Amino acid sequence: MNNKKYVLNYWNIPGRGESIRVLLTLGELEFENNFVPLPLPLKNPEGKSPPPFDDGSWGDLKPNTPWGTLPTLTLPNGETIGQQRSILRFLGKSITYEGSALYPSDPTSAALVDGFMDMLEDIWPILVGLNGPESLDTAPLYSTLLGQGTLDDFLDPRMEPSNGDLALQFDFLEKAISDEGPFLLGSTLSCADILLFAAIPWWGAGVFPSMEKMLATRPKIKKTINAIGKIESISKYYQSLKASRAELPVVGSTNYSEYYKHFHDLCGVG
């Protein structure tokens, strides 16, 4: 391997890229954030480079990605790989924490990690919305991206305890985490825990008004993300980027810098 950096190609929001950023940080792998302008129909503020919103960059880049999606990760050897969970498994096989690889070699443990990540993926389309920004009544994430606020009337029934479909999916995540904790596999950190850490604070700012509905009755999920936020290298990473993220744009009721606020809180950045 040569001395070139890894390059993460993604928008300047947590989204699907944040778990990869955290895993690279945990592995002490030098990387660069290549922030691709978000393909949203919003006016770019003057003087911002790169611009936060659509300037044609994604249209040019998309045909040259492995799967027509972001995130992608360009490796030090120049090869580019795609798909969030595939990238996490790729990195997790070589990154260790306290002597254990982040993606386990034991088939049973690997299946638990994969199942947990797949369950998080089942939740994602509901929160993003399946019909794009033209259907804000069923697109919670697009609603905040475009400064329209949170879709509480859409989300609240689905998060109804013991009844809503989203609530039940979060309950399954809670049940899957080891009672010994703080992680899915007990004391052994995995890339599934990193994906959970990247998802909950993001959804708590980009979809819900807070993390409360996800965490109020799920102490194991809360314990897991708190434990990851206390890891020194991760906390330092968020500290290093806080000032630059304070410069992110404001769109309607959405301050894009607030998309990172729960990560800062969990890491004690303040």
Secondary structure, 3 states (H helix, E strand, C coil): CCCCCEEEEECCCCCCCHHHHHHHHHCCCCEEEEECCECCCCCCCCCCCCCCECCCHHHHHHHHCCCCCCCEEECCCCCEEECHHHHHHHHHCCCEECCEECCCCCHHHHHHHHHHHHHHHHHHHHHHCCCCCCCHHHCHHHHHHCCCCCCHHHHHHHCCCCCCHHHHHHHHHHHHCCCCCCECCECCCCHHHHHHHHHHHHHHHHCCCCCHHHHCCCHHHHHHHHHHHCCHHHHHHHHHHHHHHCCCCEECCEEHHHHHHHHHHHCCCC
